[in-house]
Every structure is written in structure tokens, then in C-alpha cells.
Amino acid sequence: MNAPDRFELFVLPEGVKKVSVSKDTKIVNAATFTVEREDHSVGNTVRMQLLRDPDVLFAGYKMPHPLEHCIVVKVQTKKSTTPYTAFNNALTDLIGELSALEDKFKVCPFRLGVAAKWKQWVGFLPAASSPYQWI
């Protein structure tokens, strides 16, 4: 087939930076960040986090082409901060939020118990008394 290999969606080629920055020459305090090997999930999440910052005037993203696995994030800030600082702060805040979410899932006592019981009831997992029943 003509389809690209699936690993090209997430494996960064040698010599390619994950994030590259270019300053906008026409707009004051604006920059374009190109993030390699990411899609709409990351683009929209970063954009929304940037828009939470009161110093950010504009934040938007696009995917140049469906077969190009990168996103382009444009950021414009007030004069009190730089686009690089706003982008860095947004990523730092996202890491903190995702870590807190992960910790909440680790603490939940019923998460694994209910899921395992449900799968046993449906028949996806063998009973606990015979773990190798499916082999």
C-alpha cells in the first residue's frame, strides 16, 4: 500500500528537534512553534492552556497537512512577557495538571477492582483461580 509506516506517527527522525521556534517579523511579541510528531490532541490542549494565561493575546494551532505529523502553534503575548515564556509556562502547567490527574487515578481504590470484576463477568478474563486458562 501507499500508506506510510505507523511508527512515523511518533518516532522522531534523527537530527530533527521536537520543538522549533521562529519569531514573527510582522507582529510584535509573536512567535510560531512547530512541534514534530504530534496531532490535534496536543495542539488543542496546548492552545487552551495558553489561552488561560492573561498575558496571551492570541493562541492558535494548525496541522499543515494530514500526512505531515506536526502541529504549528502561533502565540502572541502582551509586552510584559514573551511567547517563549508563555509557551513554556503552559507546558509546565499542563505537566502539573496531568501529574495530578495521574495521581488521582493511582489513589482510586475501586478502579482496578471494578474493571477486573466487570471483565470477568463479561468473560474477557479468566477467573482468578485459573490465570492460565486461556492458553
Disulfide bonds with the S-S distance in Angstrom:
none
